[in-house]
Amino acid sequence: MVTGALEVERREKRIGSSLEAAPKVLINDPAYRTAMKAEADGEVDDFLAEIAITSQAYLVDGEGGAEDFRIEDVADVSVQPGKAAGKKCARSWKYSPDVGSDPRYPDVTARDADAVAYWDKLNG
C-alpha cells in the first residue's frame, strides 16, 4: 500500500526516490497494529520504514482523511505520504536529521559514522 502511495508522489514529481519519503500509515483496526508489532523485531516505525524502503515511516492509529491513499481491498488502512526530514546520508542515502552529528564524518548519519569508523579502524 505504501508503494502505491509513493508511486503517486513520484508521478506528481513530489519525490524522486522512496528514500525521500516519510509516509504515515493510518490503521483503524487494532488487529493490523498487533500483527505489525508481532512482525517488528524492535521499533515498529523503524520496521515499517525498512519494509517500505523509506527513510522514515510512522504507524498511526486512526482512520485517515478522504485525501489519503487507499486500496479498496484493504479496509481500515490508509497512507498519507510525506517528505523525510533531514539531509541525505552519503553512505545509506537515507534522509535523517542526524546527518553531520559526528564531526569525524559530517556527511553521514551517526549510525553510519560508527560503521565507517569501525571500517577505518580495521583497515587503517
Helices and strands as residue ranges (DSSP letters): H 2-11, G 18-20, E 24-27, H 30-39, H 44-52, E 58-61, E 77-80, E 87-88, E 95-96, H 110-123
